[in-house]
Amino acid sequence: MSLDLFGSEVSTNAANAYAAGPKGRFYEERIQDDHRLVDDTYPVLKLVDKRTAVVLAPALVSLNMRLRDDYVRDCEAGIARWNRIIAATGVDFRLRLPHLAFNCTIGEFAQVQASPDGEMLTTEEWTRRCRDWLPSPADGEYVQSLMRMEPTPDAYACWIAPPKRGSDNQPGDFEYVRLEA
């Protein structure tokens, strides 16, 4: 669902924000183009005849897709690190990202149901299988049950691992914020 936060793959709002200045691309200063994007294109994942296809779209209106692609690449790098750690323990398991069309509520794939592998499903298939892939209400209740407040100063909640060291290499009990009555 974090991919929905990037907005629709093709967006005139994103183009207007980029042209006005508050929106940019990841590492904008490293990109070797004219930074106006008037004549450039960018590959966008679209739904064509009930299948996903890559279509070239104007780069200026495809900024959300570009940012999302950069985010996905960053997530893939993190998952690759986690998979190396898992493999080193001898556990036969691999994490992977779902297809970009999976569980979308915004953009090109908001009106379709897709499996984590990108298979287009009927509404009935989705309803029958979605609990195999998504957390259930019971899962949410369990997570909430773990999150208990810790009112003791210098103690960490049971669901938070204490850091190995404090910020800026300060000791763990360093008084970062002083509250005065």
Secondary structure, DSSP 8 states (H G I E B T S, - for coil): -GGGGG--SS-HHHHHHHHHSS---TTGGG--S-SS-SS-EEEEEEEETTEEEEEEEETGGGHHHHHHHHHHHHHHHHHHHHHHHHHHTT---------TTTT--SSTTTTSEE-TT--EE-HHHHHHHHHHHS--HHHHHHHHHH-----STT---TTS---SS-GGG--TT--SS----
